[in-house]
Amino acid sequence: MKELKHTIDLENYIVNNLQSDEDIKLYLNASLKDYLEDGDFNSFYRALEIAIKAKDTVAGFAKKIGMSRTHLYSLFKNEKEPKFSTVVKIFQELGYDLEVA
C-alpha cells in the first residue's frame, strides 16, 4: 500500500480544530448524544480523551485531577471501567457541568 504524504489522523485533526471552549462543549454534547442513542460508552470516553488533549496534555490533566497518566490512559483504552465520579471530575476540570435537560 502506498504511503500518503502530508496526512493527519482523525484524532489529531479533531484536537487541532477544537480551538475554543465552545467548540469542545459542542463536541462533547454531540458525543454524549451519540452515547445516549447507541450506548457506545467507549466512543464517548474517547471523545473525553480528545477534549482533554485539546485543552492540555493527558499527563498534565491527570495530575490536575489527582490521577496517574497511566490510569487515565487505561480508561481511554477500555482496560478499566471508569467510575461515574471520574467522569464528573473530568467534566469539572474541563470547565463543564453535567446536568439533566
KEZALO-10918 format. One line per field, with one value per atom (N, C-alpha, C): atom name; chain; residue in three letters; x, y, z. Coordinates in nm, 2 decimals, decimal comma. Layout:
N
atom <- c(CA ...)
chain <- c(A ...)
res <- c(Ala ...)
u <- c(X ...)
v <- c(Y ...)
w <- c(Z ...)
END
This chain:
101
atom <- c(N CA C N CA C N CA C N CA C N CA C N CA C N CA C N CA C N CA C N CA C N CA C N CA C N CA C N CA C N CA C N CA C N CA C N CA C N CA C N CA C N CA C N CA C N CA C N CA C N CA C N CA C N CA C N CA C N CA C N CA C N CA C N CA C N CA C N CA C N CA C N CA C N CA C N CA C N CA C N CA C N CA C N CA C N CA C N CA C N CA C N CA C N CA C N CA C N CA C N CA C N CA C N CA C N CA C N CA C N CA C N CA C N CA C N CA C N CA C N CA C N CA C N CA C N CA C N CA C N CA C N CA C N CA C N CA C N CA C N CA C N CA C N CA C N CA C N CA C N CA C N CA C N CA C N CA C N CA C N CA C N CA C N CA C N CA C N CA C N CA C N CA C N CA C N CA C N CA C N CA C N CA C N CA C N CA C N CA C N CA C N CA C N CA C N CA C N CA C N CA C N CA C)
chain <- c(A A A A A A A A A A A A A A A A A A A A A A A A A A A A A A A A A A A A A A A A A A A A A A A A A A A A A A A A A A A A A A A A A A A A A A A A A A A A A A A A A A A A A A A A A A A A A A A A A A A A A A A A A A A A A A A A A A A A A A A A A A A A A A A A A A A A A A A A A A A A A A A A A A A A A A A A A A A A A A A A A A A A A A A A A A A A A A A A A A A A A A A A A A A A A A A A A A A A A A A A A A A A A A A A A A A A A A A A A A A A A A A A A A A A A A A A A A A A A A A A A A A A A A A A A A A A A A A A A A A A A A A A A A A A A A A A A A A A A A A A A A A A A A A A A A A A A A A A A A A A A A A)
res <- c(Met Met Met Lys Lys Lys Glu Glu Glu Leu Leu Leu Lys Lys Lys His His His Thr Thr Thr Ile Ile Ile Asp Asp Asp Leu Leu Leu Glu Glu Glu Asn Asn Asn Tyr Tyr Tyr Ile Ile Ile Val Val Val Asn Asn Asn Asn Asn Asn Leu Leu Leu Gln Gln Gln Ser Ser Ser Asp Asp Asp Glu Glu Glu Asp Asp Asp Ile Ile Ile Lys Lys Lys Leu Leu Leu Tyr Tyr Tyr Leu Leu Leu Asn Asn Asn Ala Ala Ala Ser Ser Ser Leu Leu Leu Lys Lys Lys Asp Asp Asp Tyr Tyr Tyr Leu Leu Leu Glu Glu Glu Asp Asp Asp Gly Gly Gly Asp Asp Asp Phe Phe Phe Asn Asn Asn Ser Ser Ser Phe Phe Phe Tyr Tyr Tyr Arg Arg Arg Ala Ala Ala Leu Leu Leu Glu Glu Glu Ile Ile Ile Ala Ala Ala Ile Ile Ile Lys Lys Lys Ala Ala Ala Lys Lys Lys Asp Asp Asp Thr Thr Thr Val Val Val Ala Ala Ala Gly Gly Gly Phe Phe Phe Ala Ala Ala Lys Lys Lys Lys Lys Lys Ile Ile Ile Gly Gly Gly Met Met Met Ser Ser Ser Arg Arg Arg Thr Thr Thr His His His Leu Leu Leu Tyr Tyr Tyr Ser Ser Ser Leu Leu Leu Phe Phe Phe Lys Lys Lys Asn Asn Asn Glu Glu Glu Lys Lys Lys Glu Glu Glu Pro Pro Pro Lys Lys Lys Phe Phe Phe Ser Ser Ser Thr Thr Thr Val Val Val Val Val Val Lys Lys Lys Ile Ile Ile Phe Phe Phe Gln Gln Gln Glu Glu Glu Leu Leu Leu Gly Gly Gly Tyr Tyr Tyr Asp Asp Asp Leu Leu Leu Glu Glu Glu Val Val Val Ala Ala Ala)
u <- c(0,08 0,00 0,09 0,05 0,13 0,11 0,22 0,21 0,18 0,08 0,04 0,12 0,17 0,24 0,14 0,18 0,10 -0,04 -0,04 -0,17 -0,17 -0,29 -0,30 -0,41 -0,40 -0,50 -0,62 -0,73 -0,86 -0,85 -0,79 -0,78 -0,71 -0,59 -0,51 -0,59 -0,66 -0,74 -0,85 -0,92 -1,02 -0,96 -0,85 -0,78 -0,74 -0,69 -0,64 -0,75 -0,87 -0,98 -1,08 -1,05 -1,13 -1,05 -1,08 -0,99 -1,05 -1,18 -1,24 -1,31 -1,35 -1,43 -1,56 -1,62 -1,75 -1,74 -1,63 -1,61 -1,60 -1,53 -1,52 -1,65 -1,73 -1,86 -1,95 -1,95 -2,04 -2,00 -1,87 -1,82 -1,86 -1,84 -1,88 -2,03 -2,11 -2,25 -2,30 -2,24 -2,27 -2,23 -2,11 -2,06 -2,15 -2,20 -2,29 -2,42 -2,47 -2,60 -2,58 -2,47 -2,45 -2,45 -2,38 -2,38 -2,52 -2,60 -2,74 -2,82 -2,78 -2,86 -2,80 -2,67 -2,61 -2,55 -2,54 -2,49 -2,34 -2,27 -2,12 -2,04 -2,03 -1,96 -1,81 -1,75 -1,61 -1,59 -1,68 -1,67 -1,68 -1,78 -1,79 -1,67 -1,61 -1,49 -1,37 -1,37 -1,27 -1,28 -1,41 -1,43 -1,38 -1,39 -1,34 -1,19 -1,12 -0,98 -0,94 -1,01 -0,98 -1,00 -1,11 -1,13 -1,02 -0,97 -0,86 -0,74 -0,71 -0,59 -0,60 -0,73 -0,75 -0,71 -0,73 -0,70 -0,57 -0,51 -0,39 -0,33 -0,22 -0,17 -0,24 -0,24 -0,30 -0,23 -0,10 -0,02 -0,06 -0,06 -0,09 -0,23 -0,33 -0,47 -0,48 -0,42 -0,42 -0,37 -0,27 -0,21 -0,32 -0,38 -0,48 -0,60 -0,64 -0,75 -0,71 -0,58 -0,52 -0,52 -0,49 -0,49 -0,36 -0,31 -0,19 -0,22 -0,13 -0,14 -0,17 -0,11 -0,12 -0,27 -0,32 -0,46 -0,56 -0,54 -0,62 -0,62 -0,50 -0,49 -0,55 -0,55 -0,61 -0,76 -0,82 -0,96 -0,99 -0,91 -0,93 -0,92 -0,83 -0,81 -0,91 -1,01 -1,11 -1,05 -0,94 -0,88 -0,94 -0,99 -1,06 -1,19 -1,29 -1,42 -1,41 -1,45 -1,44 -1,56 -1,53 -1,64 -1,71 -1,84 -1,91 -1,85 -1,79 -1,73 -1,60 -1,54 -1,42 -1,47 -1,58 -1,64 -1,68 -1,74 -1,78 -1,65 -1,55 -1,43 -1,36 -1,37 -1,31 -1,39 -1,52 -1,60 -1,58 -1,57 -1,54 -1,41 -1,31 -1,17 -1,17 -1,25 -1,26 -1,34 -1,41 -1,49 -1,63 -1,68 -1,82 -1,90 -2,03 -2,12 -2,20 -2,23 -2,33 -2,46 -2,56 -2,70 -2,80 -2,92 -3,03 -3,11 -3,13 -3,20 -3,33)
v <- c(-0,12 0,00 0,12 0,22 0,34 0,43 0,48 0,57 0,71 0,78 0,91 1,01 1,11 1,22 1,33 1,40 1,52 1,47 1,36 1,32 1,34 1,35 1,37 1,27 1,21 1,12 1,20 1,13 1,20 1,26 1,18 1,24 1,37 1,37 1,50 1,61 1,57 1,67 1,73 1,65 1,70 1,78 1,73 1,80 1,94 1,95 2,08 2,17 2,12 2,20 2,24 2,18 2,22 2,33 2,45 2,57 2,65 2,64 2,72 2,63 2,68 2,61 2,57 2,67 2,64 2,52 2,52 2,41 2,27 2,27 2,15 2,11 2,21 2,18 2,12 2,18 2,13 1,98 1,96 1,83 1,72 1,76 1,67 1,65 1,75 1,74 1,64 1,65 1,56 1,42 1,40 1,27 1,21 1,29 1,24 1,20 1,28 1,25 1,11 1,10 0,97 0,85 0,87 0,77 0,73 0,83 0,80 0,73 0,75 0,68 0,54 0,52 0,39 0,31 0,38 0,30 0,27 0,33 0,31 0,40 0,35 0,43 0,45 0,36 0,37 0,48 0,50 0,61 0,75 0,75 0,87 0,90 0,80 0,82 0,86 0,81 0,86 1,01 1,05 1,19 1,28 1,22 1,29 1,30 1,20 1,20 1,31 1,32 1,42 1,56 1,58 1,71 1,75 1,65 1,67 1,71 1,64 1,68 1,81 1,86 1,99 2,10 2,07 2,17 2,16 2,04 2,01 1,88 1,84 1,71 1,61 1,49 1,39 1,38 1,39 1,39 1,51 1,62 1,74 1,74 1,69 1,68 1,58 1,47 1,36 1,41 1,49 1,55 1,64 1,72 1,82 1,75 1,63 1,56 1,45 1,45 1,36 1,21 1,19 1,05 1,04 0,92 0,89 0,89 0,93 0,93 0,79 0,70 0,56 0,51 0,55 0,51 0,58 0,70 0,77 0,71 0,67 0,61 0,47 0,40 0,27 0,28 0,39 0,42 0,44 0,52 0,56 0,43 0,34 0,22 0,11 0,14 0,05 -0,07 -0,05 -0,16 -0,16 -0,05 -0,03 0,04 0,01 0,08 0,20 0,32 0,44 0,45 0,51 0,54 0,66 0,67 0,80 0,92 0,90 1,02 1,06 0,97 1,01 1,09 1,05 1,12 1,26 1,27 1,41 1,49 1,43 1,50 1,55 1,47 1,51 1,63 1,62 1,73 1,86 1,85 1,97 2,03 1,95 2,01 2,07 2,01 2,07 2,20 2,23 2,35 2,34 2,22 2,19 2,13 2,15 2,08 1,97 1,87 1,77 1,81 1,82 1,85 1,77 1,76 1,70 1,80 1,79 1,89 1,84)
w <- c(0,00 0,00 0,00 -0,08 -0,09 0,03 0,08 0,20 0,15 0,21 0,17 0,25 0,18 0,24 0,28 0,38 0,43 0,48 0,55 0,60 0,75 0,81 0,96 1,00 1,11 1,16 1,21 1,21 1,25 1,39 1,49 1,62 1,62 1,56 1,56 1,49 1,38 1,31 1,41 1,48 1,57 1,68 1,75 1,85 1,81 1,69 1,63 1,60 1,58 1,54 1,65 1,77 1,89 1,95 1,90 1,94 2,06 2,08 2,19 2,29 2,40 2,50 2,44 2,36 2,29 2,19 2,12 2,02 2,10 2,21 2,29 2,35 2,40 2,46 2,35 2,23 2,13 2,09 2,08 2,05 2,16 2,29 2,39 2,40 2,37 2,37 2,26 2,14 2,03 2,07 2,13 2,17 2,28 2,37 2,47 2,41 2,32 2,25 2,17 2,11 2,04 2,13 2,25 2,35 2,40 2,42 2,47 2,36 2,23 2,12 2,10 2,10 2,06 2,18 2,30 2,41 2,41 2,31 2,30 2,39 2,52 2,61 2,58 2,51 2,47 2,38 2,28 2,19 2,27 2,36 2,44 2,52 2,58 2,67 2,58 2,46 2,36 2,33 2,32 2,30 2,42 2,54 2,65 2,64 2,60 2,58 2,48 2,37 2,26 2,32 2,40 2,46 2,56 2,63 2,72 2,64 2,53 2,45 2,39 2,36 2,30 2,40 2,53 2,64 2,71 2,71 2,79 2,74 2,81 2,78 2,88 2,84 2,93 3,06 3,06 3,18 3,27 3,21 3,29 3,35 3,27 3,31 3,42 3,40 3,51 3,64 3,64 3,76 3,83 3,74 3,79 3,86 3,82 3,88 3,98 4,01 4,11 4,07 3,94 3,89 3,81 3,80 3,72 3,57 3,49 3,35 3,30 3,36 3,32 3,35 3,46 3,49 3,39 3,37 3,27 3,13 3,09 2,96 2,96 3,07 3,08 3,07 3,11 3,10 2,95 2,89 2,74 2,65 2,69 2,61 2,65 2,74 2,78 2,86 2,92 3,00 3,14 3,18 3,31 3,29 3,37 3,37 3,46 3,40 3,48 3,58 3,69 3,78 3,74 3,77 3,74 3,80 3,92 3,98 3,90 3,83 3,75 3,63 3,57 3,45 3,50 3,61 3,67 3,69 3,75 3,78 3,65 3,55 3,42 3,36 3,36 3,32 3,40 3,53 3,61 3,58 3,56 3,53 3,39 3,30 3,17 3,17 3,28 3,30 3,26 3,26 3,22 3,33 3,34 3,43 3,36 3,43 3,39 3,44 3,36 3,41 3,33 3,39 3,32 3,25 3,12 3,04 3,00)
END
